[in-house]
C-alpha cells in the first residue's frame, strides 16, 4: 500500500493518551496562534475518532483568536470546548469588532493566561475590570488605559511578561510589578513624555527584572533630586531605543539602574546627529554606570572599544556584549 496512508492508519489507531500529545507537539511547531487553532479544526476532520478526541480535549481550544474569519459562533464554540483550561486571548487584526470579541472572552477573564491586543484605538480598560488571577503575559499595542477604571479589580495579576507599545495612560500602572520582562515603547501619560521619576517607580516595583526594553523619550525633572539607583540583580539584557540628544537623558536612565549581571546592552541611535557627535553620546561610559557595573565602553563613530576595569585581585570582570544599531547613512545635499 501507500506509505503515507499506512502511517495515517497507524496513527489513527493510537489510543487518546498517545494521540493527544502527538497532535499538541505538531501544533506547537506553528508560531501564529491563529494557525494553531485553525490546524486543530482541520485535524478534527481526519476521521470520526480524531474528531471525538480533539473536540473533547480542552487543550486544543485554549488559543482564542480574533480574526476576520472568526465568526461569533466559531469563537463561542472554541470557548465551550476549552472547558476550564487557561486561555490565551489574541486580537492582532485591525478589526472593528473587537468589542464584540471581548464581550465573548471577558466572562472568562478569571482563566486568561495571555492577553495580546493590537491595533485597538479604544479604551481597553473597560474589558479588564475584573481580577485576572492567572494572567502571566500582557501585550498591548496601540490602545489606551483609562484612569477612571480600576483594572483587574485593583488586584495585580501574577504577570511576568509585559509589553506596552504606543499605549496612553493617565498614571503609573499598579500592575507593573514583580515582572521578569518589561518593554515600554512610546508610552505616554497624556503628556508629551513620561518622566524619569515615573520610570524609576516602575523599576522599584520590578526588582526581579531579567530583560528591560525602553525608549529614551523621557523628560527630566530638574526640581527633584536624582533618585537612588534601583538594584536589578537579575537583569541580563537592557535595550534603549531612540537615543538622541540631549545625551543627559540616556545617562540619567542608566543612572537609575544597578545591574551587576548585565550581559547584553543594545542601543539604537536615532538621527543624523549621531554621525557628527557620536563621541559625546556615550551613556555607557558615564561614571554612574562605571560605578555600578565595573566596565568601560566608549563609542566613537563606528568603533566600539570595551576596556575592562581591573579589580584589586588583578583579574578583570566579564564583559557584556554590546550591540549598537546605527541609522542609515544620510549624505547631506549641497
N, C-alpha and C positions, 0 to 999 in steps of 0.2 A: 504494500500500500504506500501512500504518500507519507513521507516522514513527518511533515507538518501536521497532517490530520491525525497521525498516530500519536504525536506528542499532545495534541489538543485533547484526544480521547483519554489519554493517560491523566492529564491534569484535571479533566472533568470528573474523573473518578476519585480524586483526592478527597479525604474527609475534610469537613469545615475547619478543624483546628490546624490543618496544614494549608488549605486553600486560602484562608483569610490572611495570614502573614505574607504569603507569596504575592497576593494582589496588593497588599499595603506596600510592600517593597517596590513593586512596579510603579505605584502612584507616587512614591517618594522620589522617583527619578525625574518627575515633572516639576518644573520650578514655578510655573504660574498657577496660583490657586484655582483659577477657573478651569485649567486643563485637568487638574486632579478630579474635580467633581464631574466634569464632562466625560472623562475616561471611565469613571465609575458607572455613569449612566450607560455608556457603550458596553462595558463588560457584563452588565446585568442582562444584556440581550443575547449573550452567547448561547445559553440554554436555560431550561427551567430550573435546574439545580443551582446554577450561578445566580439567577435572579432571586431565588429564595434566600440564599446565603447573604448576598450583598444587601438586599432590602432589609434584612433582619439584623444587620451588623451596623451599629451606630457609628463606628469609627470611619466608615466610608462617607459619611454625610456631615462632617464637622466643619468643613470649609464652605461657608455661605458667601457667595459672590454675587454682587450686584452688577450685572452686565445687561446690555440692551436685549439679549436673548433670554434673560432670566425673567420669566413671567411671574406674576404674583402666585399663581398656582404651583409653579415649579419651586419657588422659594419656600412656600408653606409645606410642600412635600418633603424637601430636604430637612427642614426643621423638625417635622414629625418623625422622620426616620432617624434623626440624630439622638433621639431619646433624651437622656440627661448627660450626655458626653460634653466635655468642654468644647466651646465653639470658637472658630476663627472667622471674624467678620471682615470682609473686604468690599470696598467700593472704589474702583480705580477709574471708571469711565466718567466722562463729563456728562452725566445724565441729569435730567430734570426731575427724576422721580426718586431721588434719594430719600426724601421724607417718607414716601410710601414704603420703600425698602426698610428704612429704620423702624417704621411702625410695626413691621413683622418681627424684627430681631430684638428690639428693645425689651419686650416682655421676657426675653431670655438673658438679660444683662447679667444675671447672677452666675451664669456659666460661660461668659465671654473669657477667652484666654488671649485673644488678639483682636485689636481694633485698628484697621488700616483704612483711613478715609482720605481721598484725594479729590481735588477739584470741586470743593463744595463751598460756595460763596456765602452760605447761610451761617447761622449760629449753631454749632454742633452741641453746645451746652444743653439745649432742650432735649437731646436724646441720651444724655448720660447723667441724669439727675439722681438715679438710684445707685446704691453701693454695687461695686463690681468686685466681689471677694476673690475671683480667680484671675483677674486681668494682669497679665505679665508684660505684654507688648502693646505699645500705643504709638501709632504712626499717623500724624495728621499733616496734610499738605493743603495749603490754601483754604483756610477756614477761620472762624472767629470763636473765641470763648468769652462769653458774657460775664461781667462781674455781678449781674443781677441774679444769677442762678448758681447755687452751690452744687458743683459737680460731684458725682459719686456719693451724694448724700453727706458730704463732709468727711467721709471715711477714705483715707488714702488706700488705693488698691496695692497689692504686692507687686508693683511694677519693677522690672529690671531693665527694660529697654524702652526708651522714649525718644522719638524723633519728631520735632515740630519745625516745619518749614513754611514760611510766609503765613504764620498764624498770628492773628491780632488778639491781644489780651488786654485786660484793664489793670491787672496787678499780677504779682508773682503767683504762681500756681502751687497750692499746698501739696498737690500730689507729686511734685518733683522732689522726691526724697528717696533715699536708700536705693539709688539706681546703680547699675553696673555699666550701662551705655547711655550716653546722652548726646543728642545732636540738636543744636539750636541754630537755625539758619534763617536770617531775615525775619526774625520775630520782633514785633513791635508792640509797645504798651500804650497804644493810642496816643503816641507822641513820636517825634522824629526818630529817636533812637533810645533803646533801653540804656540804663545807667550801669556803671561798673558796680555800684552798690547792690543792684538787683542781681547781677551775675554772682557776686560774692555770696549773697544769701542762698542762692540755689546750690552753689558748691558746698557751702557749710552743711546743707541738708543731704549731701550725697558723698559721705566720706569714703565709700567703697567703690567709687568710680574706677573702671578699668579702661574705658575709652571715652574720650571727650572730643567733640567736633563742634566748633562755633565759628562765627564770622567775627570780624573786627569792628562791626558797626555798633560801638558802644560810646556813650558820651561820658566824659569825666565829670566829677563833682568837686570842683576846686575848694568849695567851702568845707568839705569834710576831710578829716584826717584819713590818710591811707590805711585801709583795714589790714588787720593781721592776716598773713598768708594762711591758706587752708591746707592742711596736710591731707594729701590724696595718696595714701601709702600703696595702693594697688594700681595706680594709673600707669599704663604701659604704652598708650597711644594718645597723642594730643595733636589735633589738626586745627589750624586757624586759616580761614578763607578771607579773601579781600583785604589783605594787608596793604595799607596805603597811608599816606601822610594824614595826620601827624604821627610819627613813629611812637610818640609817648603813649598812645592808646595801647598799641601792641605790647609795649614794655610794661604798662600797668596791668594788662591781662596776665602776662607771665608772672608778674609780681604777686598775683593773687594765689599762686599755687606753689606748694612744696610737693614735689613728686620724685622721690628718691629712686624709684624703679622705672622711670620713664625710658622706654626703649625706642620709641618712634616719634619723631616730630615732623609734621607735614605742614609746609607753608605754601600758600597760594597768593602770589602777588597780583595786584591789580593796577593797571595804568602804565602809561609810557614813562612816568617819573621814575620807575624802578630802574630803568636802564641808565638814567642820568645820576641818580643819587642812591644807588643800592647800598653803598658803603655806610650810609647813615641809617639805613633800615636794617639794623642787626639786633632785633629784640632778643635773640637767643644769646647774645654776648653781653647782656647787661649784668651789672653787679648783682641785681636781685636774683637772677637765675643762677649765676655762678655760686652765690651764697648757699643755695639750697640743693643744687643738682651736681655741683662739682665737675663741670666740664665747660669748655670754652668753644664757642662756634662763631666764626667770623664769616661774613658774606661780602664778597666783592665781585660785582658783575656776575659772571657765570662760575666763578671759582668759589668752592666751599672748602674752608680749612677747618679741621677739627683737631684741637690740641688738648690732650688730657692734662688734668691738673694732678701733679704728683703728690700723693699723700705722704705723711711723715715716714711711713714704712718704706717708701721708695717705689711702691707699686702703684700703677695707675688704675683708675676705676674703669669699668666697662663703658664704652662709648655708645651713644644712641645712633640709630640710623636716622639720617636727616634727608627728607625729600623736599626739594624746592621746586615748585611749579612756576615757570616763568611765562609771562604773557607773550603772544606773538610779537615778532619784531615789527615795529612801526617805523617806516622811513619817512621822516618829515619832508614835505614838499617845499621846494624853494620858490 
